[in-house]
Amino acid sequence: MSNKLNAAANAVKKGDIDAAVEQLLSLHEKLDGNPAPKDWMVESEEKNVLRDEIDLLIELLLLW
């Protein structure tokens, strides 16, 4: 997870918003509760909070 978040942060630093959103969407897929691809976290409040924060980051980047 940290690698994807770091990649997104580095992409933002370079001004490549599309790449940042792509990294965050990829991470979101690993936290969305769907069986494919398999989630990286078990169902928990922490997982829900993290997924919501990633969704917010995506929204903010798309507004940029």
N, C-alpha and C positions, 0 to 999 in steps of 0.2 A: 504494500500500500504506500509506504513512504517513497518508493521509487517513482510511482506514478504521480504522487503529489509533488515531488521534487521536479519531475519532468514538466508538469504543468506550470509550476512556478518559474522554471527556467524559460519556458516558452513565453510566458507573460513578460518576463524581463527582456526578452528579445523582440517583443512586439508581435509575436506569432499567436494571436488569440485563437485561431482555428486549431492549432496544434494543442493548445492548452485545453480547450473544450474537448477535443478528441481524447486526451488523456483522462479527463474527469469523467467523460461518458463511459470510457472503458472501465474505470474504477466503479462507477455506479452499477454497471452490469454485474459486478462481483458482490454487490450488496443488495440487490433488488428482490430477493426471495424467489426468483425463478430458477428452475433446476439447471438450465443451460445458459451460460456457463455456471458451474457450481460456485456458490457463494463462499467467500473467504472468512466469513464470521457466522457464528450461530445466531439465531434470532435472539435479540436482546434490545433493551432500551438504548444502549450505546450504539448498536448497529443502526437503529432508526435515526438517532441524532446525527451520526456521521453521514448517513445517506441524505438526510435533509440539508445538512451543511454543504455537501457536495452539490446538491441540486441548486442551492442558493448561489454558490460560486458560479455554476454554469449560467444561471439566469443573469447574474451581474456581468459576466464576461460577454454574453450575447448582447447586452445593452451598450457595451463599450464602443 
